[in-house]
Every structure is written in C-alpha cells, then in structure tokens.
Amino acid sequence: MTETATELTIELAVQGMTCASCAARLERTLSKRAGVVAAEVHLVHERARIRVVPGTTIESLFEAVQDAGFEPGQVAQIAGVEAFAEDEARFARVARRDGWLLLASVTLALPLVLPMLVMLLGHHWHLSPWVEFALATPVQFWLGARFYRAGAKALLHGSGNMDLLVAVGTSAAYFYSAAELMRSSGAGQPTLYFEASAVVISLVRLGKLLES
C-alpha cells in the first residue's frame, strides 16, 4: 500500500478477530467510512492498515472498528511492513497461553475418545455417562468460551463466522447428550456425543495455535 502526497497510511491494532470472516467484515466496514481510500486487514497480526485522505480522524476509524464488532487499539502512521516486527513478543505470549489451554482441552477430551479406540482392538468399554458429562462440561464452557463470545459478537453485527459454526455445532452435540443423560436417569448406556463436542473444540484450538 503506497502513500501519495495526498494520502496517509495508518496502522491500527484490532482486538477480537478470530477468522477470515472477521477480517473481511472489518475491511468492508472500514472501506465504507468517509475519508478511507482503502483498507487491508491482517488477521494473524491483528492489524488494519488503512489508507486515508488528510483530515480523516482517528475517532472515525475507531468508530468503524467498533461498528464491525471489534476493539481498536494502538495507532501508528507507518511507511512500510517492518512495523509488524514488534508483534513477535506478543505472539510468543499468546502462543504459550494457547498451548496450555490446548493441553487442558486435550487432557479432558482424550478419556472421552478412549472407548472408541479400544473398540478398534475388539474390546468394549465405556466411561460412566456422568464422568463423560464432567469431562465435557469444562471443555464446552471454559475452553470453548472464546467461540461463544466471538460467535455472539458476529451474530449481533448481522454476520456469521467460523466461531459461530463451532459454537452451534458443539452446543448441539453437548446439549443433546446432556438431555439424553437426564432422560435416561442412569438406566442403561444412553447414546451420548460428548466426545464429539470436546474433540471439535480441541482440534479447532490446535488449528488456532498453529495459525498463530
């Protein structure tokens, strides 16, 4: 993105983007703002690079970011892509945090998958349904909370994203299983899908970590 004598390039940190749909929504919202010539959003770096005409206020750009459902952060006028280098330390901190959360998710999800694995060896073994419920619940509502937050924010702004899809899909599996568990009242082995919701959340978290 090249600056001319009548244009300025502004780099704006953006918090809350989680997928390509979020970045595309923010680009569209920024591009429609008065004074904006072009906008380019970098999902991984959590930055928006905006080319504006002189006189465009930072406040109007902040409003555009908030209208799209995200939180604006640090602002810098830049001349080149080297400004992204300062993000490396932050990436390392986020990766460490996400790594520990992924480990917690896998630790809770693995016992739910074990019955299927031993079935491949010709053995039949099941966890207690209530143990499955206890393992799946923190994965769904603690480790999966980020998908609910980001999905709800996209929905409130009239859009959809991958997080909304994950939240809806895993919720369907979790709440159906919870309803079956309550209905059976401990009689027999109900058909449960707690492992499906926990594994999907764990795999998407792994993808997020690799992306970072």
C-alpha positions as a Markdown table, in Angstrom:
| # | Residue | x | y | z |
|---|---|---|---|---|
| 1 | Met | 0.0 | 0.0 | 0.0 |
| 2 | Thr | 1.8 | 3.1 | -1.2 |
| 3 | Glu | 1.4 | 6.6 | 0.2 |
| 4 | Thr | 1.0 | 9.6 | -2.0 |
| 5 | Ala | 1.3 | 13.3 | -1.2 |
| 6 | Thr | -2.5 | 13.5 | -0.6 |
| 7 | Glu | -2.8 | 10.2 | 1.4 |
| 8 | Leu | -1.7 | 8.8 | 4.7 |
| 9 | Thr | -1.3 | 5.2 | 5.8 |
| 10 | Ile | -2.4 | 4.4 | 9.3 |
| 11 | Glu | -1.9 | 1.1 | 11.1 |
| 12 | Leu | -4.4 | 0.3 | 13.7 |
| 13 | Ala | -4.3 | -2.6 | 16.2 |
| 14 | Val | -7.6 | -4.6 | 16.4 |
| 15 | Gln | -8.7 | -7.0 | 19.1 |
| 16 | Gly | -11.3 | -9.6 | 18.7 |
| 17 | Met | -10.8 | -11.0 | 15.2 |
| 18 | Thr | -10.8 | -14.8 | 15.1 |
| 19 | Cys | -11.2 | -15.9 | 11.5 |
| 20 | Ala | -11.1 | -14.7 | 7.9 |
| 21 | Ser | -14.7 | -13.7 | 8.0 |
| 22 | Cys | -14.0 | -11.3 | 10.8 |
| 23 | Ala | -11.2 | -9.7 | 8.8 |
| 24 | Ala | -13.4 | -9.4 | 5.7 |
| 25 | Arg | -16.2 | -7.8 | 7.7 |
| 26 | Leu | -13.8 | -5.2 | 9.1 |
| 27 | Glu | -12.3 | -4.4 | 5.7 |
| 28 | Arg | -15.8 | -3.8 | 4.3 |
| 29 | Thr | -16.8 | -1.6 | 7.3 |
| 30 | Leu | -13.6 | 0.5 | 7.1 |
| 31 | Ser | -13.8 | 0.8 | 3.3 |
| 32 | Lys | -17.2 | 2.4 | 3.6 |
| 33 | Arg | -16.1 | 5.1 | 6.1 |
| 34 | Ala | -15.7 | 8.6 | 4.8 |
| 35 | Gly | -12.1 | 9.5 | 4.1 |
| 36 | Val | -10.9 | 5.9 | 3.7 |
| 37 | Val | -9.3 | 5.2 | 0.4 |
| 38 | Ala | -8.6 | 1.5 | 1.0 |
| 39 | Ala | -8.3 | -0.9 | 4.0 |
| 40 | Glu | -6.2 | -4.0 | 4.4 |
| 41 | Val | -6.8 | -6.2 | 7.5 |
| 42 | His | -4.2 | -8.7 | 8.6 |
| 43 | Leu | -5.9 | -11.4 | 10.7 |
| 44 | Val | -2.8 | -13.1 | 12.2 |
| 45 | His | -1.1 | -9.8 | 13.1 |
| 46 | Glu | -4.4 | -8.4 | 14.4 |
| 47 | Arg | -3.8 | -5.1 | 12.5 |
| 48 | Ala | -5.7 | -3.0 | 10.0 |
| 49 | Arg | -3.7 | -0.9 | 7.5 |
| 50 | Ile | -5.8 | 2.0 | 6.3 |
| 51 | Arg | -5.1 | 4.5 | 3.6 |
| 52 | Val | -6.9 | 7.7 | 4.3 |
| 53 | Val | -7.1 | 11.3 | 3.0 |
| 54 | Pro | -5.7 | 14.1 | 5.2 |
| 55 | Gly | -8.3 | 15.3 | 7.7 |
| 56 | Thr | -9.7 | 11.8 | 8.4 |
| 57 | Thr | -10.0 | 11.5 | 12.2 |
| 58 | Ile | -8.7 | 8.6 | 14.2 |
| 59 | Glu | -12.1 | 8.7 | 16.1 |
| 60 | Ser | -14.0 | 7.9 | 12.9 |
| 61 | Leu | -11.7 | 4.9 | 12.3 |
| 62 | Phe | -12.2 | 3.7 | 15.9 |
| 63 | Glu | -16.0 | 4.0 | 15.4 |
| 64 | Ala | -15.8 | 1.9 | 12.2 |
| 65 | Val | -13.8 | -0.8 | 14.1 |
| 66 | Gln | -16.4 | -0.8 | 16.9 |
| 67 | Asp | -19.3 | -0.9 | 14.4 |
| 68 | Ala | -17.8 | -4.1 | 13.0 |
| 69 | Gly | -17.8 | -5.6 | 16.5 |
| 70 | Phe | -14.1 | -5.3 | 17.4 |
| 71 | Glu | -11.9 | -3.3 | 19.7 |
| 72 | Pro | -9.4 | -0.7 | 18.3 |
| 73 | Gly | -6.0 | -0.4 | 19.9 |
| 74 | Gln | -2.7 | 1.3 | 19.3 |
| 75 | Val | -2.3 | 3.6 | 16.3 |
| 76 | Ala | 0.8 | 4.3 | 14.3 |
| 77 | Gln | 1.4 | 6.2 | 11.0 |
| 78 | Ile | 3.7 | 3.9 | 9.0 |
| 79 | Ala | 5.7 | 3.7 | 5.8 |
| 80 | Gly | 6.3 | 0.0 | 5.4 |
| 81 | Val | 5.6 | -3.5 | 6.6 |
| 82 | Glu | 8.5 | -3.6 | 9.1 |
| 83 | Ala | 6.2 | -2.3 | 11.7 |
| 84 | Phe | 4.8 | -5.8 | 12.2 |
| 85 | Ala | 8.1 | -7.0 | 13.7 |
| 86 | Glu | 7.2 | -5.6 | 17.1 |
| 87 | Asp | 4.4 | -8.1 | 17.4 |
| 88 | Glu | 6.7 | -11.1 | 17.8 |
| 89 | Ala | 6.9 | -10.9 | 21.6 |
| 90 | Arg | 3.2 | -10.7 | 21.9 |
| 91 | Phe | 2.8 | -13.7 | 19.6 |
| 92 | Ala | 5.1 | -15.7 | 21.8 |
| 93 | Arg | 3.0 | -14.9 | 24.9 |
| 94 | Val | -0.3 | -15.7 | 23.2 |
| 95 | Ala | 1.2 | -19.0 | 21.8 |
| 96 | Arg | 2.3 | -20.1 | 25.3 |
| 97 | Arg | -1.1 | -19.3 | 26.8 |
| 98 | Asp | -2.9 | -21.1 | 24.0 |
| 99 | Gly | -0.6 | -24.0 | 24.3 |
| 100 | Trp | -1.5 | -24.5 | 27.9 |
| 101 | Leu | -5.2 | -24.2 | 27.1 |
| 102 | Leu | -4.9 | -26.7 | 24.3 |
| 103 | Leu | -3.1 | -29.1 | 26.7 |
| 104 | Ala | -6.0 | -28.8 | 29.2 |
| 105 | Ser | -8.5 | -29.4 | 26.4 |
| 106 | Val | -6.8 | -32.5 | 25.1 |
| 107 | Thr | -6.3 | -33.9 | 28.6 |
| 108 | Leu | -10.1 | -33.7 | 29.2 |
| 109 | Ala | -11.1 | -34.9 | 25.7 |
| 110 | Leu | -8.8 | -37.9 | 25.5 |
| 111 | Pro | -10.6 | -40.1 | 28.0 |
| 112 | Leu | -13.8 | -39.4 | 26.1 |
| 113 | Val | -12.2 | -40.9 | 22.9 |
| 114 | Leu | -10.6 | -43.9 | 24.6 |
| 115 | Pro | -13.7 | -46.1 | 24.4 |
| 116 | Met | -13.7 | -45.8 | 20.6 |
| 117 | Leu | -10.0 | -46.6 | 20.4 |
| 118 | Val | -10.3 | -49.7 | 22.5 |
| 119 | Met | -13.3 | -50.8 | 20.4 |
| 120 | Leu | -11.0 | -50.9 | 17.4 |
| 121 | Leu | -9.0 | -53.5 | 19.3 |
| 122 | Gly | -12.1 | -55.6 | 19.8 |
| 123 | His | -12.8 | -54.6 | 23.4 |
| 124 | His | -16.0 | -52.9 | 24.7 |
| 125 | Trp | -15.5 | -50.4 | 27.5 |
| 126 | His | -17.5 | -47.3 | 28.4 |
| 127 | Leu | -16.9 | -44.5 | 30.8 |
| 128 | Ser | -19.7 | -43.7 | 33.2 |
| 129 | Pro | -22.1 | -41.2 | 31.5 |
| 130 | Trp | -21.7 | -38.8 | 34.4 |
| 131 | Val | -17.9 | -39.0 | 34.0 |
| 132 | Glu | -18.3 | -38.1 | 30.3 |
| 133 | Phe | -20.5 | -35.2 | 31.4 |
| 134 | Ala | -18.0 | -34.0 | 33.9 |
| 135 | Leu | -15.1 | -34.1 | 31.4 |
| 136 | Ala | -17.0 | -32.5 | 28.6 |
| 137 | Thr | -18.5 | -29.6 | 30.5 |
| 138 | Pro | -15.3 | -27.6 | 31.2 |
| 139 | Val | -14.2 | -28.1 | 27.6 |
| 140 | Gln | -17.5 | -26.8 | 26.3 |
| 141 | Phe | -17.9 | -23.8 | 28.6 |
| 142 | Trp | -14.4 | -22.9 | 29.7 |
| 143 | Leu | -12.1 | -23.9 | 26.9 |
| 144 | Gly | -14.8 | -23.3 | 24.3 |
| 145 | Ala | -15.9 | -19.9 | 25.7 |
| 146 | Arg | -14.0 | -18.0 | 23.1 |
| 147 | Phe | -16.2 | -19.5 | 20.4 |
| 148 | Tyr | -19.4 | -18.4 | 22.1 |
| 149 | Arg | -18.0 | -14.9 | 22.6 |
| 150 | Ala | -16.8 | -14.4 | 19.1 |
| 151 | Gly | -19.8 | -16.1 | 17.5 |
| 152 | Ala | -22.3 | -14.0 | 19.5 |
| 153 | Lys | -20.5 | -10.8 | 18.6 |
| 154 | Ala | -20.6 | -11.7 | 14.9 |
| 155 | Leu | -24.3 | -12.6 | 15.2 |
| 156 | Leu | -25.1 | -9.3 | 16.9 |
| 157 | His | -23.5 | -7.5 | 13.9 |
| 158 | Gly | -25.5 | -9.4 | 11.4 |
| 159 | Ser | -22.7 | -11.7 | 10.2 |
| 160 | Gly | -21.5 | -15.3 | 10.8 |
| 161 | Asn | -18.0 | -16.7 | 11.2 |
| 162 | Met | -16.2 | -19.9 | 12.0 |
| 163 | Asp | -16.6 | -19.4 | 15.7 |
| 164 | Leu | -20.4 | -19.2 | 15.4 |
| 165 | Leu | -20.3 | -22.5 | 13.5 |
| 166 | Val | -18.2 | -24.2 | 16.1 |
| 167 | Ala | -20.4 | -22.9 | 18.9 |
| 168 | Val | -23.6 | -24.0 | 17.3 |
| 169 | Gly | -22.3 | -27.5 | 16.3 |
| 170 | Thr | -20.6 | -28.3 | 19.6 |
| 171 | Ser | -23.6 | -27.0 | 21.5 |
| 172 | Ala | -25.9 | -29.3 | 19.6 |
| 173 | Ala | -23.8 | -32.3 | 20.5 |
| 174 | Tyr | -23.4 | -31.3 | 24.1 |
| 175 | Phe | -27.0 | -30.3 | 24.9 |
| 176 | Tyr | -28.4 | -33.3 | 23.1 |
| 177 | Ser | -26.1 | -35.6 | 25.1 |
| 178 | Ala | -27.0 | -33.8 | 28.4 |
| 179 | Ala | -30.7 | -34.2 | 27.6 |
| 180 | Glu | -30.3 | -37.9 | 26.9 |
| 181 | Leu | -28.3 | -38.3 | 30.1 |
| 182 | Met | -31.0 | -36.7 | 32.2 |
| 183 | Arg | -33.8 | -38.6 | 30.4 |
| 184 | Ser | -32.1 | -42.0 | 31.0 |
| 185 | Ser | -31.7 | -41.3 | 34.7 |
| 186 | Gly | -28.8 | -43.7 | 34.9 |
| 187 | Ala | -30.7 | -46.6 | 33.3 |
| 188 | Gly | -28.6 | -48.3 | 30.7 |
| 189 | Gln | -26.0 | -46.7 | 28.5 |
| 190 | Pro | -27.5 | -43.7 | 26.7 |
| 191 | Thr | -26.2 | -42.6 | 23.3 |
| 192 | Leu | -24.0 | -39.6 | 24.0 |
| 193 | Tyr | -21.9 | -37.3 | 21.8 |
| 194 | Phe | -19.9 | -35.5 | 24.5 |
| 195 | Glu | -16.7 | -36.7 | 22.8 |
| 196 | Ala | -17.7 | -35.1 | 19.5 |
| 197 | Ser | -18.1 | -31.6 | 21.0 |
| 198 | Ala | -14.9 | -31.9 | 23.1 |
| 199 | Val | -12.8 | -33.2 | 20.2 |
| 200 | Val | -14.0 | -30.5 | 17.8 |
| 201 | Ile | -13.1 | -27.7 | 20.3 |
| 202 | Ser | -9.7 | -29.3 | 20.9 |
| 203 | Leu | -9.0 | -29.6 | 17.2 |
| 204 | Val | -10.1 | -26.0 | 16.4 |
| 205 | Arg | -7.9 | -24.8 | 19.3 |
| 206 | Leu | -5.0 | -26.7 | 17.8 |
| 207 | Gly | -5.6 | -25.0 | 14.4 |
| 208 | Lys | -5.7 | -21.6 | 16.1 |
| 209 | Leu | -2.4 | -22.3 | 17.8 |
| 210 | Leu | -0.8 | -23.5 | 14.6 |
| 211 | Glu | -2.1 | -20.4 | 12.8 |
| 212 | Ser | -0.6 | -18.1 | 15.5 |
